[in-house]
Amino acid sequence: MARLETRFWPLNPRRLWATIPSDQKHIVKKRLFIFLSILAGCAAVGIPFMRLSSSASLAKSVSKWSMELNSPDIHVRDQATTHLREFGPKAVPPLIDLLNTKDSLFTKTYLYVARRLTPQLRLKLYQAVKPPHAPTIRAVAASALGIIGPEAKESIPALGRALRDKDKSVVWVAATALGRVGKEAVPTLVSALRDDDSTARHAAAYALGLIRLEAKAAIPALIATLKDTNTNVRASAAYTLGQIGEPAVPALIATVKQPNESVRELAAKALALMGTSAEDAMPALMGMLHDKDASLRRLAIELVGAIWPWEKETVLALAVALKDTDQEVRLEAAKVLSRVYEKGATAVPALADAFNDESAPVREWAARALGNVGAAAKPAVPALTRLVEDGNESVRLAATEALKNIAPGVVQAVPTK
């Protein structure tokens, strides 16, 4: 050990320090301090640099895979979707940057010139040089944020601004992305329902439908949107209310009772989308059966069929509608009664009377309805037997089929044309 210690003693800091002359030690201290300061400074600069390099690398990858969402190859698009989901929240900041992309001066000049060329020259220019178009970049960024979904809630303000984008395709992709982000985006979308631009309002109403039940906070705003000046916006609001479902029923019932006919119709259509979830709306729909507007009476009957609560009172109301002054209303009533089956027994007399209707489709569907009632429709057999000789072939076939279901033995005895 002594020999090894002697051999390597200069590596011992204390012994090394002892070998330095006393008048030189202050110089060595000073130089050592400078060296350590430089080393510390390099370390302090190097760590952020490494982070910056890593951040730049992520942004580059995010940008690359976002652009691949526009690939014509479905496998490439699927691969891009997978990578973006794997990036998750880390991809949100660079995607927000992409969402704010503006065309460069070169691109603006390029597009200005291209628009003024003949189609043939424009095509050659596009083939030779095609710089990235800012709206395309913004659209793929919004699409990528939608793929990340709820984890991209940090991007809600940026996506909300994108709803005012001059490029309509960006507006729709941004709205879809907000819908996929989910509940957190509802306030932003509700605000957009009041936008001056009809495309923004339309897209916002649609996006709320993607959120479905979790968008119930938007119900009052959507009800107000049923009065929008734009037809597409109104229709989209009605569809979304139907997607939200049961929480929207009370507000829609109140709307069905309003005097504005177009608004009532939209509210009724929203209820129809809910099916049996809208059973509480039946009293309001029964009231619509007496509306002065025939189209609303027909719609009410259609909705009764969609909601499907076959109570005796409902069937009797439909039986009364078979005598409506409007042919379309009578036809809709017969069609809905054809889906009641054995519960339609109370409507048998009214259905048999409908064989005297001047409209062949009404007679045909009345026969179909009786056939579906089954054995309980036997009192209508004489009327059906006469109907087999109707001048309309579709009516005769429906009457024959009905007799087969109600009284099979009668069919052989009935002469056919």
C-alpha positions as CSV (number, residue, x, y, z in Angstrom):
1,M,0.0,0.0,0.0
2,A,2.9,2.3,0.9
3,R,4.4,1.9,-2.6
4,L,1.1,2.5,-4.3
5,E,0.5,5.6,-2.2
6,T,3.9,6.9,-3.0
7,R,3.3,6.3,-6.7
8,F,-0.1,8.0,-7.0
9,W,0.3,10.7,-4.3
10,P,0.1,13.6,-6.8
11,L,-3.5,12.7,-7.4
12,N,-4.4,13.4,-3.8
13,P,-5.7,17.1,-3.8
14,R,-4.3,17.8,-0.3
15,R,-0.8,16.6,-1.2
16,L,-1.0,18.4,-4.6
17,W,-1.9,21.6,-2.8
18,A,1.0,21.2,-0.4
19,T,3.4,21.1,-3.3
20,I,2.4,24.5,-4.6
21,P,4.6,27.4,-3.4
22,S,2.9,29.7,-0.9
23,D,3.3,32.8,-3.1
24,Q,1.5,31.1,-6.0
25,K,-1.5,29.7,-4.1
26,H,-3.6,32.9,-4.5
27,I,-3.1,32.7,-8.3
28,V,-4.1,29.1,-8.4
29,K,-7.2,29.9,-6.4
30,K,-8.2,32.6,-8.7
31,R,-7.8,30.5,-11.8
32,L,-9.6,27.6,-10.2
33,F,-12.6,29.9,-9.4
34,I,-12.7,31.2,-13.0
35,F,-12.6,27.6,-14.3
36,L,-15.5,26.4,-12.0
37,S,-17.6,29.5,-12.9
38,I,-17.2,28.8,-16.6
39,L,-18.1,25.1,-16.0
40,A,-21.2,26.1,-14.0
41,G,-22.3,28.6,-16.7
42,C,-22.0,26.0,-19.5
43,A,-24.1,23.7,-17.4
44,A,-26.8,26.4,-16.8
45,V,-27.0,27.2,-20.6
46,G,-26.8,23.6,-21.7
47,I,-29.8,22.3,-19.8
48,P,-32.3,24.8,-21.3
49,F,-30.7,24.3,-24.7
50,M,-31.4,20.6,-24.4
51,R,-35.0,21.3,-23.4
52,L,-35.4,23.7,-26.3
53,S,-33.9,21.1,-28.7
54,S,-36.3,18.5,-27.3
55,S,-39.3,20.9,-27.7
56,A,-38.3,21.7,-31.2
57,S,-38.1,18.0,-32.1
58,L,-41.6,17.4,-30.7
59,A,-43.1,20.4,-32.6
60,K,-41.5,19.0,-35.8
61,S,-43.0,15.6,-35.2
62,V,-46.4,17.0,-34.3
63,S,-46.4,19.1,-37.4
64,K,-45.3,16.2,-39.6
65,W,-48.0,13.8,-38.4
66,S,-50.7,16.5,-38.5
67,M,-50.1,17.1,-42.1
68,E,-50.3,13.4,-42.8
69,L,-54.0,13.6,-41.7
70,N,-54.5,14.9,-45.2
71,S,-52.8,12.0,-46.9
72,P,-54.8,10.1,-49.6
73,D,-53.6,6.9,-48.1
74,I,-55.9,5.7,-45.3
75,H,-53.1,3.7,-43.7
76,V,-51.0,6.8,-43.4
77,R,-53.9,8.7,-41.9
78,D,-54.5,5.9,-39.4
79,Q,-50.8,6.0,-38.5
80,A,-50.9,9.8,-38.0
81,T,-54.0,9.4,-35.8
82,T,-52.2,6.8,-33.6
83,H,-49.1,9.0,-33.2
84,L,-51.1,12.1,-32.3
85,R,-53.0,10.2,-29.6
86,E,-49.7,8.9,-28.2
87,F,-48.4,12.5,-28.0
88,G,-51.5,13.5,-26.0
89,P,-51.4,16.8,-24.1
90,K,-47.7,17.3,-25.0
91,A,-48.8,18.0,-28.6
92,V,-51.3,20.7,-27.7
93,P,-48.9,23.7,-27.5
94,P,-47.3,23.1,-30.9
95,L,-50.8,22.5,-32.4
96,I,-52.1,25.8,-31.0
97,D,-49.1,27.4,-32.7
98,L,-50.1,25.7,-36.0
99,L,-53.7,26.8,-35.5
100,N,-52.4,30.4,-35.5
101,T,-50.5,30.0,-38.8
102,K,-50.8,32.9,-41.2
103,D,-49.8,32.9,-44.9
104,S,-46.3,34.4,-45.5
105,L,-45.9,37.4,-47.8
106,F,-44.5,35.0,-50.4
107,T,-47.6,32.7,-50.2
108,K,-50.0,35.7,-50.4
109,T,-48.2,37.0,-53.5
110,Y,-48.2,33.5,-54.9
111,L,-51.9,33.0,-54.4
112,Y,-52.6,36.5,-55.7
113,V,-50.8,35.7,-59.0
114,A,-52.2,32.2,-59.2
115,R,-55.8,33.4,-59.1
116,R,-55.2,35.7,-62.1
117,L,-53.7,33.0,-64.3
118,T,-55.7,30.8,-66.8
119,P,-56.6,27.4,-65.4
120,Q,-53.9,25.7,-67.5
121,L,-51.1,28.1,-66.3
122,R,-52.4,27.9,-62.7
123,L,-52.2,24.1,-62.8
124,K,-48.6,24.2,-64.1
125,L,-47.7,26.7,-61.4
126,Y,-49.2,24.5,-58.7
127,Q,-47.3,21.5,-60.0
128,A,-44.0,23.4,-60.1
129,V,-44.3,25.3,-56.8
130,K,-46.9,24.8,-54.0
131,P,-46.1,26.5,-50.7
132,P,-48.0,25.4,-47.6
133,H,-51.4,27.1,-47.5
134,A,-52.1,28.5,-44.0
135,P,-55.8,27.5,-43.9
136,T,-54.8,23.9,-44.7
137,I,-52.3,24.0,-41.8
138,R,-54.9,25.5,-39.5
139,A,-57.4,22.9,-40.5
140,V,-55.1,19.9,-39.8
141,A,-54.1,21.4,-36.5
142,A,-57.7,21.7,-35.4
143,S,-58.3,18.1,-36.7
144,A,-55.3,16.9,-34.6
145,L,-56.7,18.6,-31.5
146,G,-60.0,16.9,-32.0
147,I,-58.2,13.5,-32.2
148,I,-56.5,14.2,-28.8
149,G,-60.0,15.0,-27.5
150,P,-60.7,16.0,-23.8
151,E,-56.9,16.1,-23.1
152,A,-56.7,19.1,-25.5
153,K,-58.9,21.4,-23.3
154,E,-56.0,23.8,-23.2
155,S,-56.7,24.6,-26.8
156,I,-60.4,25.6,-26.3
157,P,-59.7,29.4,-26.5
158,A,-57.7,29.0,-29.7
159,L,-60.3,26.7,-31.3
160,G,-63.0,29.2,-30.3
161,R,-61.2,31.9,-32.2
162,A,-60.9,29.5,-35.2
163,L,-64.7,29.5,-35.3
164,R,-64.4,33.0,-36.8
165,D,-61.8,31.9,-39.4
166,K,-62.3,33.3,-42.9
167,D,-61.9,29.9,-44.3
168,K,-65.1,27.9,-43.7
169,S,-63.4,24.5,-43.8
170,V,-61.3,25.6,-40.8
171,V,-64.5,26.8,-39.0
172,W,-66.1,23.3,-39.3
173,V,-63.0,21.4,-38.4
174,A,-62.5,23.6,-35.3
175,A,-66.1,23.1,-34.3
176,T,-65.8,19.4,-34.6
177,A,-62.7,19.5,-32.5
178,L,-64.5,21.4,-29.8
179,G,-67.2,18.9,-29.9
180,R,-64.7,16.1,-29.3
181,V,-63.0,18.0,-26.5
182,G,-66.4,17.7,-24.8
183,K,-68.1,19.3,-21.8
184,E,-65.3,21.9,-21.2
185,A,-66.0,23.4,-24.6
186,V,-69.8,24.0,-24.0
187,P,-69.4,27.7,-22.9
188,T,-67.3,28.5,-26.0
189,L,-69.8,26.9,-28.3
190,V,-72.8,28.6,-26.6
191,S,-71.1,31.9,-27.1
192,A,-70.6,31.1,-30.8
193,L,-74.4,30.5,-31.2
194,R,-74.7,34.3,-30.9
195,D,-72.0,35.0,-33.5
196,D,-72.8,37.4,-36.5
197,D,-71.6,34.7,-38.9
198,S,-74.2,32.0,-39.7
199,T,-71.5,29.4,-40.5
200,A,-70.1,29.9,-37.0
201,R,-73.6,29.5,-35.5
202,H,-74.4,26.5,-37.6
203,A,-71.0,24.8,-36.7
204,A,-71.4,25.5,-33.0
205,A,-74.9,24.1,-32.9
206,Y,-73.6,20.9,-34.7
207,A,-70.7,20.6,-32.3
208,L,-72.9,20.7,-29.2
209,G,-74.7,17.7,-30.7
210,L,-71.4,15.8,-30.6
211,I,-71.2,16.4,-26.9
212,R,-74.8,15.1,-26.4
213,L,-76.0,14.8,-22.8
214,E,-73.1,16.7,-21.4
215,A,-74.2,19.7,-23.4
216,K,-77.4,20.1,-21.4
217,A,-76.2,23.5,-20.1
218,A,-76.7,24.7,-23.7
219,I,-80.4,23.9,-23.8
220,P,-81.7,27.5,-23.2
221,A,-79.4,28.9,-25.9
222,L,-80.3,26.1,-28.4
223,I,-84.1,26.7,-27.8
224,A,-83.4,30.4,-28.6
225,T,-81.5,29.3,-31.7
226,L,-84.7,27.7,-33.0
227,K,-85.7,31.3,-33.9
228,D,-82.4,31.9,-35.9
229,T,-82.8,33.7,-39.2
230,N,-80.8,31.0,-41.0
231,T,-82.7,27.7,-41.8
232,N,-79.6,25.5,-41.5
233,V,-78.8,27.0,-38.0
234,R,-82.3,26.3,-36.8
235,A,-82.3,22.8,-38.1
236,S,-78.9,22.1,-36.5
237,A,-80.2,23.4,-33.2
238,A,-83.2,21.1,-33.3
239,Y,-81.1,18.1,-34.2
240,T,-78.7,18.9,-31.3
241,L,-81.6,19.2,-28.8
242,G,-82.7,15.7,-29.9
243,Q,-79.2,14.4,-29.3
244,I,-79.1,15.9,-25.8
245,G,-82.2,13.9,-25.0
246,E,-84.3,13.8,-21.9
247,P,-83.0,16.9,-20.2
248,A,-84.3,18.9,-23.2
249,V,-87.8,17.6,-23.1
250,P,-89.4,20.2,-20.7
251,A,-88.0,23.1,-22.8
252,L,-89.1,21.5,-26.0
253,I,-92.6,20.8,-24.7
254,A,-92.9,24.5,-23.8
255,T,-91.7,25.4,-27.3
256,V,-94.2,23.2,-29.0
257,K,-96.9,25.3,-27.3
258,Q,-95.6,28.5,-28.7
259,P,-97.5,30.3,-31.5
260,N,-94.5,30.5,-33.9
261,E,-95.3,27.6,-36.3
262,S,-91.8,27.1,-37.7
263,V,-90.3,27.0,-34.2
264,R,-93.0,24.5,-33.0
265,E,-92.2,22.3,-35.9
266,L,-88.5,22.2,-35.1
267,A,-89.2,21.5,-31.5
268,A,-91.5,18.6,-32.4
269,K,-88.8,17.2,-34.7
270,A,-86.3,17.3,-31.9
271,L,-88.7,15.4,-29.7
272,A,-89.1,12.8,-32.4
273,L,-85.3,12.1,-32.4
274,M,-85.6,11.1,-28.7
275,G,-88.1,8.3,-29.2
276,T,-89.5,6.9,-26.0
277,S,-87.4,9.3,-23.9
278,A,-89.8,12.1,-25.0
279,E,-93.0,10.3,-23.6
280,D,-93.6,13.3,-21.3
281,A,-94.3,15.4,-24.5
282,M,-97.4,13.3,-25.5
283,P,-99.9,15.8,-24.0
284,A,-98.4,18.6,-26.0
285,L,-98.4,16.5,-29.2
286,M,-102.0,15.5,-28.6
287,G,-102.8,19.2,-28.5
288,M,-101.0,19.7,-31.8
289,L,-103.5,17.2,-33.4
290,H,-106.0,20.1,-33.3
291,D,-103.7,22.8,-34.7
292,K,-105.1,24.9,-37.6
293,D,-102.0,24.1,-39.6
294,A,-102.4,20.7,-41.4
295,S,-98.6,20.2,-41.7
296,L,-98.3,20.5,-37.9
297,R,-101.1,18.1,-37.4
298,R,-99.4,15.6,-39.7
299,L,-96.1,16.1,-37.9
300,A,-97.7,15.6,-34.5
301,I,-99.0,12.2,-35.7
302,E,-95.6,11.3,-37.1
303,L,-94.1,12.1,-33.7
304,V,-96.7,10.1,-31.8
305,G,-95.6,7.1,-33.9
306,A,-91.9,7.8,-33.1
307,I,-92.4,8.1,-29.4
308,W,-94.5,4.9,-29.4
309,P,-96.6,5.1,-26.1
310,W,-99.6,3.1,-27.3
311,E,-102.2,4.1,-24.7
312,K,-105.9,3.7,-25.5
313,E,-106.3,7.5,-25.6
314,T,-103.5,7.8,-28.2
315,V,-105.1,5.2,-30.4
316,L,-108.5,6.9,-30.2
317,A,-106.9,10.2,-31.1
318,L,-105.3,8.7,-34.2
319,A,-108.7,7.1,-35.1
320,V,-110.2,10.6,-35.0
321,A,-107.4,11.9,-37.3
322,L,-108.6,9.4,-40.0
323,K,-111.4,11.8,-40.6
324,D,-109.2,14.9,-40.9
325,T,-109.9,17.3,-43.7
326,D,-106.4,17.0,-45.0
327,Q,-105.5,13.9,-47.0
328,E,-101.8,13.8,-45.8
329,V,-103.0,13.9,-42.2
330,R,-105.4,11.0,-42.7
331,L,-102.6,9.0,-44.5
332,E,-100.1,9.6,-41.7
333,A,-102.7,8.5,-39.1
334,A,-103.4,5.2,-41.1
335,K,-99.6,4.6,-41.4
336,V,-99.0,5.0,-37.6
337,L,-102.0,2.8,-36.8
338,S,-100.5,0.1,-38.9
339,R,-97.7,-0.1,-36.4
340,V,-100.0,-0.4,-33.3
341,Y,-100.9,-4.1,-34.1
342,E,-103.2,-5.7,-31.6
343,K,-103.4,-2.5,-29.5
344,G,-105.3,-0.9,-32.4
345,A,-108.5,-2.9,-31.7
346,T,-110.3,0.3,-30.5
347,A,-109.6,1.9,-33.9
348,V,-111.2,-0.9,-36.0
349,P,-114.5,0.9,-36.8
350,A,-112.6,4.1,-37.8
351,L,-110.2,2.0,-40.0
352,A,-113.1,0.3,-41.7
353,D,-114.8,3.6,-42.4
354,A,-111.5,4.8,-44.0
355,F,-112.2,2.3,-46.8
356,N,-114.6,5.0,-48.2
357,D,-111.8,7.5,-48.4
358,E,-111.3,9.1,-51.8
359,S,-107.5,8.6,-51.4
360,A,-106.3,5.1,-52.5
361,P,-103.1,5.3,-50.2
362,V,-105.4,6.0,-47.2
363,R,-107.6,3.0,-48.1
364,E,-104.5,0.8,-48.6
365,W,-102.9,1.7,-45.3
366,A,-106.2,1.4,-43.4
367,A,-106.3,-2.2,-44.7
368,R,-102.7,-2.8,-43.7
369,A,-103.5,-1.5,-40.2
370,L,-106.5,-3.8,-39.8
371,G,-104.5,-6.8,-41.0
372,N,-101.9,-6.0,-38.3
373,V,-104.6,-5.8,-35.6
374,G,-105.3,-9.5,-36.2
375,A,-108.3,-11.5,-35.0
376,A,-109.7,-8.5,-33.1
377,A,-110.4,-6.9,-36.5
378,K,-113.0,-9.6,-37.5
379,P,-115.9,-7.1,-37.4
380,A,-114.2,-5.4,-40.4
381,V,-114.1,-8.6,-42.5
382,P,-117.2,-7.7,-44.6
383,A,-115.7,-4.3,-45.4
384,L,-112.4,-5.9,-46.3
385,T,-114.1,-8.4,-48.5
386,R,-115.7,-5.6,-50.5
387,L,-112.3,-3.8,-50.6
388,V,-110.8,-6.8,-52.4
389,E,-112.7,-5.6,-55.5
390,D,-111.3,-2.0,-55.2
391,G,-110.2,-0.4,-58.5
392,N,-106.7,0.2,-57.2
393,E,-104.3,-2.8,-57.3
394,S,-102.3,-1.8,-54.2
395,V,-105.6,-1.5,-52.2
396,R,-106.8,-4.9,-53.4
397,L,-103.5,-6.6,-52.4
398,A,-103.5,-4.9,-49.0
399,A,-107.1,-6.0,-48.4
400,T,-106.3,-9.6,-49.4
401,E,-103.2,-9.7,-47.1
402,A,-105.3,-8.3,-44.3
403,L,-108.0,-11.0,-44.7
404,K,-105.2,-13.7,-44.6
405,N,-104.2,-12.4,-41.2
406,I,-107.7,-11.9,-39.8
407,A,-109.8,-14.7,-41.4
408,P,-107.7,-17.0,-43.7
409,G,-110.7,-19.1,-44.7
410,V,-112.5,-16.1,-46.2
411,V,-109.8,-15.5,-48.8
412,Q,-110.6,-18.6,-50.9
413,A,-114.2,-17.5,-51.1
414,V,-113.4,-14.0,-52.3
415,P,-113.3,-13.6,-56.1
416,T,-110.2,-11.6,-57.3
417,K,-109.9,-9.4,-60.4
